[in-house]
């Protein structure tokens, strides 16, 4: 039986928006009301992370490994310590990068774009200790708009920074032992060629170590708390951003990231669900009340609890379903798909059927979020197939946090409104969006 990791069709998953996408942020359109940028997967041939020596099988295996490791980013045990931003994430395990510019004159930088992280940081000179970076390292001494944040400022409090003299020092530590330490600073950040945002908080890392890609520089935080780029741009973008991710089999198309009025999700088919209020409000958390497979509806007990039960994340490929939903979900699929169940030889997927992707039929699957936001999921959202088998791209979360991954979000315009605290979905052909 052929391995799932040996089929070129599956490799297309790697060249889509899995969001650490390689967000190649080249400005498409800008106006006073909003602007949009292009998104590119990290394994696209145009990506600086692209490694031509890797086989398609190796790229697919790496993407699935990153997806599983990514769960560590959201573990409930993660917390802010007194003088550090702590998060259990494998530091270079994202699917997308963002190209942006920092400083005056602007210096182009590639960073991992992450809806599950907050502080945006990059490597800076002088490097007390820096990991190998092939592109030029940002030199704040050459930027006329660079300014270190005082340690007595509210911005320093927001990252729980410490004082080094009168300057604010941040510390970010990751679950794999990687760290970034440096000055919390203000500088101009540019998205594309014309969208410029002065006095944006960034971390200027002078002591960075761990598993970071040599062609990237740090993290771009698109999370929900105060230090994130989204929160800082809140007024300029009216608190709105959205993305439209292309399906994994359409490798020539490009995904989009939208801001401001360009990010509004409305019209026929659009549904909206409230963001849940979780304990630390660090992630975009939703309440998944139930999931339907054809006529069978499986209701979640965790969906009744305060604080939500599933994180929506652009940096995770697979979906990790709440444990109280998974068992019934798998049983309903087995009951309604009259095919033999086979074992994934690589032990990545929990449920596989003996059917090639080309002929595999999927029952109607609907994710029921709070507020009547029913999101219909197609075969491209729920199964990964090859010439011999089709495997469900949902696995049980177990004791870890549940995550609604980016594969489940493909061909959906997904909009975030951090002012109204909502997430919206609209079925969309993302190749034409």
FIDO-141006 format. One line per 4 residues: number of its first residue (from 1); their letters; for each residue y, x negated, z of C-alpha. Coordinates in nm, 2 decimals. Layout:
<rs>
NUM) A) Y,X,Z | ... .
</rs>
This chain:
<rs>
1) XXXX) 0.00,0.00,0.00 | 0.34,-0.14,-0.09 | 0.58,-0.23,0.18 | 0.90,-0.04,0.21 .
5) XXXX) 1.08,-0.37,0.21 | 0.94,-0.45,-0.14 | 1.11,-0.18,-0.34 | 1.43,-0.24,-0.53 .
9) XXXX) 1.53,0.12,-0.49 | 1.55,0.08,-0.12 | 1.76,-0.23,-0.16 | 2.04,-0.01,-0.29 .
13) XXXX) 2.08,0.09,0.07 | 2.22,-0.25,0.14 | 2.48,-0.22,-0.13 | 2.63,0.10,0.01 .
17) XXXX) 2.85,0.18,0.30 | 2.62,0.12,0.60 | 3.04,0.10,0.82 | 3.01,-0.35,0.96 .
21) XXXX) 3.06,-0.25,0.58 | 3.23,-0.51,0.40 | 3.54,-0.33,0.37 | 3.72,-0.50,0.09 .
25) XXXX) 4.05,-0.35,0.16 | 4.25,-0.36,-0.16 | 4.52,-0.10,-0.16 | 4.45,0.18,-0.40 .
29) XXXX) 4.74,0.41,-0.33 | 5.02,0.41,-0.08 | 5.31,0.64,0.00 | 5.52,0.74,0.29 .
33) XXXX) 5.27,1.01,0.38 | 4.94,0.82,0.35 | 4.74,0.55,0.17 | 4.38,0.48,0.08 .
37) XXXX) 4.18,0.16,0.05 | 3.84,0.06,-0.10 | 3.53,-0.01,0.10 | 3.27,-0.26,-0.01 .
41) XXXX) 2.93,-0.33,0.16 | 2.87,-0.67,0.30 | 2.57,-0.73,0.07 | 2.76,-0.64,-0.25 .
45) XXXX) 2.78,-0.93,-0.50 | 3.16,-0.91,-0.45 | 3.13,-0.96,-0.08 | 3.21,-1.30,0.08 .
49) XXXX) 2.89,-1.25,0.28 | 2.68,-1.21,-0.03 | 2.40,-1.47,-0.03 | 2.24,-1.49,-0.38 .
53) XXXX) 1.95,-1.69,-0.23 | 1.83,-1.39,-0.04 | 1.58,-1.16,-0.21 | 1.63,-0.78,-0.23 .
57) XXXX) 1.34,-0.75,0.02 | 1.52,-0.99,0.26 | 1.85,-0.80,0.23 | 1.68,-0.47,0.31 .
61) XXXX) 1.49,-0.61,0.61 | 1.81,-0.76,0.74 | 2.00,-0.43,0.71 | 1.74,-0.24,0.90 .
65) XXXX) 1.72,-0.51,1.17 | 2.10,-0.49,1.20 | 2.08,-0.12,1.24 | 1.83,-0.14,1.53 .
69) XXXX) 2.02,-0.42,1.70 | 2.34,-0.22,1.66 | 2.22,0.02,1.93 | 2.30,-0.25,2.19 .
73) XXXX) 2.67,-0.20,2.11 | 2.67,0.14,2.27 | 2.44,0.10,2.57 | 2.56,0.31,2.87 .
77) XXXX) 2.54,-0.01,3.09 | 2.84,-0.16,2.89 | 3.15,-0.16,3.09 | 3.49,-0.33,3.13 .
81) XXXX) 3.49,-0.60,3.38 | 3.80,-0.72,3.57 | 3.91,-0.98,3.32 | 3.71,-0.92,3.01 .
85) XXXX) 3.63,-0.67,2.74 | 3.25,-0.65,2.76 | 3.03,-0.48,2.50 | 2.66,-0.54,2.43 .
89) XXXX) 2.68,-0.59,2.05 | 2.52,-0.85,1.83 | 2.84,-1.00,1.72 | 2.77,-1.04,1.35 .
93) XXXX) 2.55,-0.73,1.31 | 2.79,-0.49,1.13 | 2.76,-0.35,0.78 | 3.12,-0.37,0.66 .
97) XXXX) 3.41,-0.62,0.64 | 3.77,-0.55,0.61 | 4.01,-0.76,0.42 | 4.36,-0.75,0.56 .
101) XXXX) 4.66,-0.99,0.61 | 4.82,-1.12,0.92 | 5.16,-1.29,0.98 | 5.47,-1.38,0.79 .
105) XXXX) 5.41,-1.51,0.53 | 5.08,-1.31,0.52 | 4.74,-1.48,0.55 | 4.44,-1.30,0.40 .
109) XXXX) 4.15,-1.25,0.65 | 3.81,-1.09,0.63 | 3.69,-0.93,0.96 | 3.41,-0.70,1.06 .
113) XXXX) 3.54,-0.34,1.04 | 3.40,-0.15,1.34 | 3.45,0.21,1.45 | 3.27,0.11,1.77 .
117) XXXX) 3.51,-0.18,1.87 | 3.87,-0.18,1.98 | 4.05,-0.51,1.99 | 4.11,-0.67,1.66 .
121) XXXX) 4.08,-1.05,1.68 | 4.06,-1.35,1.45 | 4.01,-1.72,1.48 | 4.34,-1.91,1.53 .
125) XXXX) 4.46,-2.27,1.54 | 4.46,-2.48,1.75 | 4.09,-2.43,1.79 | 3.97,-2.55,2.13 .
129) XXXX) 3.62,-2.44,2.02 | 3.57,-2.24,1.69 | 3.26,-2.15,1.50 | 3.24,-2.28,1.14 .
133) XXXX) 3.48,-2.08,0.91 | 3.49,-2.17,0.54 | 3.82,-1.98,0.48 | 4.15,-2.11,0.62 .
137) XXXX) 4.19,-2.04,0.99 | 4.51,-1.85,1.08 | 4.78,-2.08,1.22 | 5.02,-1.87,1.44 .
141) XXXX) 5.28,-2.15,1.44 | 5.34,-2.08,1.07 | 5.41,-1.71,1.12 | 5.77,-1.61,1.19 .
145) XXXX) 5.66,-1.28,1.33 | 5.40,-1.40,1.58 | 5.46,-1.35,1.95 | 5.23,-1.39,2.25 .
149) XXXX) 5.22,-1.09,2.48 | 5.34,-1.15,2.84 | 5.07,-1.10,3.10 | 5.29,-0.84,3.29 .
153) XXXX) 5.29,-0.61,2.98 | 5.11,-0.28,2.95 | 4.93,-0.42,2.64 | 4.78,-0.68,2.86 .
157) XXXX) 4.66,-0.42,3.11 | 4.50,-0.22,2.82 | 4.26,-0.51,2.75 | 4.23,-0.61,3.11 .
161) XXXX) 4.36,-0.95,3.02 | 4.43,-1.23,3.26 | 4.74,-1.45,3.31 | 4.76,-1.81,3.18 .
165) XXXX) 5.10,-1.90,3.29 | 5.31,-1.61,3.17 | 5.09,-1.54,2.87 | 4.82,-1.28,2.84 .
169) XXXX) 4.47,-1.41,2.77 | 4.19,-1.18,2.65 | 3.82,-1.24,2.68 | 3.56,-1.05,2.46 .
173) XXXX) 3.20,-1.12,2.54 | 2.90,-0.98,2.35 | 2.54,-0.91,2.44 | 2.40,-1.20,2.24 .
177) XXXX) 2.62,-1.45,2.44 | 2.89,-1.48,2.17 | 3.25,-1.48,2.30 | 3.61,-1.49,2.19 .
181) XXXX) 3.88,-1.61,2.42 | 4.25,-1.65,2.32 | 4.60,-1.52,2.34 | 4.68,-1.15,2.31 .
185) XXXX) 4.96,-1.14,2.06 | 5.19,-0.93,1.83 | 5.22,-0.99,1.46 | 5.25,-0.81,1.13 .
189) XXXX) 4.93,-0.66,0.99 | 4.91,-0.56,0.62 | 4.65,-0.33,0.47 | 4.65,-0.39,0.09 .
193) XXXX) 4.96,-0.50,-0.08 | 5.23,-0.27,0.06 | 5.11,-0.10,0.38 | 5.27,-0.32,0.65 .
197) XXXX) 5.27,-0.27,1.02 | 5.49,-0.50,1.23 | 5.43,-0.58,1.60 | 5.06,-0.50,1.59 .
201) XXXX) 4.84,-0.61,1.88 | 4.58,-0.88,1.78 | 4.37,-1.13,1.96 | 4.43,-1.49,1.85 .
205) XXXX) 4.10,-1.66,1.93 | 4.12,-2.03,2.02 | 3.77,-2.05,2.18 | 3.51,-1.86,1.99 .
209) XXXX) 3.13,-1.92,1.98 | 2.82,-1.74,1.88 | 2.66,-1.58,1.57 | 2.96,-1.52,1.35 .
213) XXXX) 2.95,-1.54,0.97 | 3.13,-1.85,0.83 | 3.31,-1.64,0.57 | 3.45,-1.39,0.81 .
217) XXXX) 3.70,-1.41,1.10 | 3.64,-1.19,1.40 | 3.65,-0.81,1.44 | 3.87,-0.53,1.32 .
221) XXXX) 3.87,-0.26,1.59 | 3.88,0.09,1.45 | 3.77,0.25,1.78 | 3.94,0.51,1.99 .
225) XXXX) 4.10,0.33,2.29 | 4.45,0.19,2.32 | 4.40,-0.16,2.18 | 4.24,-0.04,1.85 .
229) XXXX) 4.41,-0.06,1.52 | 4.37,0.32,1.48 | 4.54,0.39,1.81 | 4.82,0.15,1.74 .
233) XXXX) 4.89,0.30,1.40 | 4.87,0.65,1.54 | 5.23,0.75,1.47 | 5.23,0.59,1.12 .
237) XXXX) 4.91,0.77,1.01 | 4.96,1.09,1.21 | 4.65,1.00,1.40 | 4.42,1.05,1.10 .
241) XXXX) 4.17,0.84,0.91 | 3.87,0.93,0.70 | 3.61,0.77,0.48 | 3.37,0.88,0.20 .
245) XXXX) 3.05,0.68,0.17 | 2.87,0.66,-0.15 | 2.49,0.73,-0.15 | 2.27,0.42,-0.14 .
249) XXXX) 2.14,0.46,-0.49 | 2.49,0.45,-0.66 | 2.56,0.08,-0.62 | 2.83,0.06,-0.88 .
253) XXXX) 3.06,0.31,-0.71 | 3.31,0.23,-0.43 | 3.36,0.40,-0.10 | 3.71,0.48,0.04 .
257) XXXX) 3.89,0.45,0.37 | 4.19,0.69,0.39 | 4.49,0.70,0.63 | 4.75,0.96,0.72 .
261) XXXX) 4.79,1.26,0.49 | 4.53,1.11,0.25 | 4.28,1.15,0.53 | 4.31,1.52,0.57 .
265) XXXX) 3.97,1.70,0.54 | 4.02,2.07,0.44 | 3.92,2.33,0.18 | 3.59,2.51,0.10 .
269) XXXX) 3.30,2.37,0.29 | 3.50,2.17,0.55 | 3.38,2.21,0.91 | 3.53,2.07,1.23 .
273) XXXX) 3.39,1.97,1.56 | 3.57,1.85,1.88 | 3.53,1.50,2.00 | 3.36,1.50,2.34 .
277) XXXX) 3.53,1.35,2.64 | 3.30,1.08,2.76 | 3.34,0.87,3.07 | 3.53,0.57,2.92 .
281) XXXX) 3.65,0.74,2.60 | 3.57,0.42,2.41 | 3.36,0.57,2.13 | 3.37,0.87,1.89 .
285) XXXX) 3.13,1.09,2.06 | 3.01,1.44,1.94 | 2.79,1.71,2.07 | 2.48,1.78,1.86 .
289) XXXX) 2.37,2.12,1.98 | 2.07,2.16,1.75 | 1.90,2.05,1.43 | 1.73,2.28,1.18 .
293) XXXX) 1.44,2.21,0.95 | 1.41,2.50,0.71 | 1.37,2.82,0.93 | 1.29,2.61,1.25 .
297) XXXX) 1.58,2.54,1.48 | 1.54,2.28,1.76 | 1.79,2.31,2.04 | 1.91,2.02,2.25 .
301) XXXX) 1.93,2.03,2.62 | 2.15,1.72,2.63 | 2.39,1.91,2.40 | 2.48,2.13,2.69 .
305) XXXX) 2.60,1.85,2.91 | 2.96,1.74,2.93 | 3.06,1.42,2.75 | 2.87,1.47,2.43 .
309) XXXX) 2.52,1.34,2.33 | 2.56,1.14,2.01 | 2.80,0.87,1.88 | 2.92,0.89,1.52 .
313) XXXX) 2.93,0.54,1.39 | 3.00,0.37,1.06 | 2.83,0.05,1.15 | 2.48,0.18,1.20 .
317) XXXX) 2.25,0.26,0.90 | 1.98,0.47,1.06 | 2.03,0.78,1.28 | 1.90,0.76,1.64 .
321) XXXX) 1.83,1.11,1.74 | 1.86,1.23,2.10 | 1.51,1.22,2.25 | 1.51,1.59,2.34 .
325) XXXX) 1.56,1.68,1.97 | 1.34,1.42,1.81 | 0.99,1.54,1.91 | 1.06,1.90,1.78 .
329) XXXX) 1.24,1.76,1.47 | 0.94,1.54,1.37 | 0.69,1.83,1.44 | 0.89,2.07,1.22 .
333) XXXX) 0.90,1.82,0.93 | 0.52,1.76,0.96 | 0.46,2.14,0.96 | 0.68,2.21,0.66 .
337) XXXX) 0.60,1.90,0.44 | 0.24,1.95,0.33 | 0.17,1.58,0.27 | -0.04,1.32,0.44 .
341) XXXX) 0.14,1.12,0.71 | 0.11,0.74,0.66 | 0.21,0.44,0.87 | 0.50,0.22,0.79 .
345) XXXX) 0.34,-0.12,0.76 | 0.66,-0.28,0.89 | 0.69,-0.06,1.20 | 1.05,0.03,1.13 .
349) XXXX) 1.02,0.40,1.06 | 0.86,0.66,1.29 | 0.75,0.91,1.03 | 0.64,0.84,0.67 .
353) XXXX) 0.48,1.07,0.41 | 0.24,0.97,0.13 | 0.48,1.05,-0.15 | 0.69,0.84,-0.38 .
357) XXXX) 1.07,0.90,-0.36 | 1.09,1.03,-0.71 | 0.88,1.35,-0.63 | 0.94,1.39,-0.26 .
361) XXXX) 1.09,1.73,-0.16 | 1.28,1.77,0.16 | 1.33,2.10,0.35 | 1.69,2.21,0.42 .
365) XXXX) 1.80,2.01,0.72 | 2.12,2.11,0.91 | 2.29,1.92,1.20 | 2.45,2.18,1.42 .
369) XXXX) 2.75,2.03,1.60 | 2.97,2.21,1.86 | 3.22,2.46,1.73 | 3.01,2.59,1.45 .
373) XXXX) 3.02,2.26,1.25 | 2.70,2.29,1.06 | 2.64,1.98,0.84 | 2.37,2.01,0.57 .
377) XXXX) 2.18,1.69,0.52 | 2.02,1.62,0.18 | 1.73,1.38,0.10 | 1.97,1.09,0.06 .
381) XXXX) 2.09,1.14,0.42 | 1.75,1.18,0.58 | 1.48,0.98,0.39 | 1.43,0.64,0.24 .
385) XXXX) 1.16,0.62,-0.03 | 0.97,0.38,-0.26 | 0.70,0.42,-0.52 | 0.43,0.50,-0.26 .
389) XXXX) 0.59,0.66,0.04 | 0.90,0.83,0.18 | 1.01,0.76,0.54 | 1.25,0.95,0.76 .
393) XXXX) 1.58,0.76,0.83 | 1.59,0.91,1.18 | 1.42,0.75,1.47 | 1.41,0.84,1.84 .
397) XXXX) 1.68,0.70,2.06 | 1.45,0.67,2.35 | 1.64,0.54,2.65 | 1.92,0.41,2.43 .
401) XXXX) 2.23,0.60,2.32 | 2.20,0.84,2.02 | 2.39,0.75,1.70 | 2.47,0.95,1.39 .
405) XXXX) 2.44,0.67,1.14 | 2.62,0.61,0.81 | 2.33,0.70,0.59 | 2.34,1.05,0.73 .
409) XXXX) 2.71,1.06,0.64 | 2.68,0.96,0.27 | 2.84,1.20,0.03 | 3.04,1.36,0.31 .
413) XXXX) 3.42,1.32,0.35 | 3.43,1.24,0.73 | 3.78,1.28,0.89 | 3.89,1.17,1.23 .
417) XXXX) 4.20,1.32,1.40 | 4.27,1.13,1.72 | 4.56,1.36,1.80 | 4.37,1.68,1.78 .
421) XXXX) 4.05,1.50,1.90 | 3.83,1.63,1.62 | 3.59,1.51,1.35 | 3.56,1.70,1.02 .
425) XXXX) 3.29,1.70,0.75 | 3.31,1.82,0.39 | 3.04,1.78,0.13 | 3.19,1.55,-0.14 .
429) XXXX) 3.08,1.35,-0.44 | 3.20,1.02,-0.30 | 3.18,0.86,-0.64 | 3.47,1.09,-0.74 .
433) X) 3.66,1.11,-0.42 .
</rs>
